[in-house]
Amino acid sequence: MEPITLCGAVIVAFGLWVELEPLFMKVARAISNSTIMTAISPATTVQKPLYVKYLT
């Protein structure tokens, strides 16, 4: 691929990302908040640190 074509493709991809990012984030948020995803993923609990006694 020629460098000028590659640069143009990168510019177009970046422009599309900037324009469509809110839509992507809205879709991702809707998927992550759906009842199916919340049922699949286990409830997150705060993990307590495990203190280990070191042998000296």
C-alpha positions as CSV (number, residue, x, y, z in Angstrom):
1,M,0.0,0.0,0.0
2,E,1.4,3.4,-0.9
3,P,2.2,5.7,2.0
4,I,-0.2,8.4,0.9
5,T,-3.0,5.9,0.7
6,L,-2.2,4.6,4.1
7,C,-2.1,8.1,5.6
8,G,-5.5,8.8,4.0
9,A,-7.0,5.7,5.4
10,V,-5.7,6.6,8.9
11,I,-7.2,10.1,8.6
12,V,-10.5,8.7,7.5
13,A,-10.6,6.1,10.2
14,F,-9.8,8.7,12.9
15,G,-12.5,11.0,11.5
16,L,-15.1,8.3,11.6
17,W,-14.1,7.4,15.2
18,V,-14.4,11.0,16.3
19,E,-17.8,11.3,14.6
20,L,-19.2,7.9,15.7
21,E,-17.6,7.6,19.2
22,P,-20.8,8.7,21.1
23,L,-22.8,6.1,19.2
24,F,-20.3,3.4,20.0
25,M,-20.2,4.3,23.7
26,K,-24.0,4.4,23.8
27,V,-24.2,0.9,22.3
28,A,-21.5,-0.4,24.6
29,R,-23.3,1.1,27.7
30,A,-26.6,-0.4,26.6
31,I,-25.0,-3.9,26.2
32,S,-23.2,-3.7,29.5
33,N,-26.3,-2.6,31.3
34,S,-28.6,-5.2,29.8
35,T,-30.2,-7.8,32.0
36,I,-28.5,-10.6,30.1
37,M,-25.0,-9.2,30.7
38,T,-25.7,-8.5,34.4
39,A,-27.0,-12.0,34.8
40,I,-23.9,-13.5,33.1
41,S,-21.3,-11.5,35.0
42,P,-21.0,-12.3,38.7
43,A,-21.7,-9.7,41.3
44,T,-18.5,-7.8,42.0
45,T,-17.5,-7.9,45.6
46,V,-14.7,-5.9,47.2
47,Q,-11.8,-8.1,47.7
48,K,-10.0,-7.9,51.0
49,P,-6.2,-8.0,50.9
50,L,-4.6,-11.2,52.0
51,Y,-1.9,-10.5,54.5
52,V,0.9,-13.1,54.3
53,K,3.4,-13.7,57.0
54,Y,6.9,-13.8,55.5
55,L,9.4,-16.3,56.8
56,T,12.5,-14.5,58.0
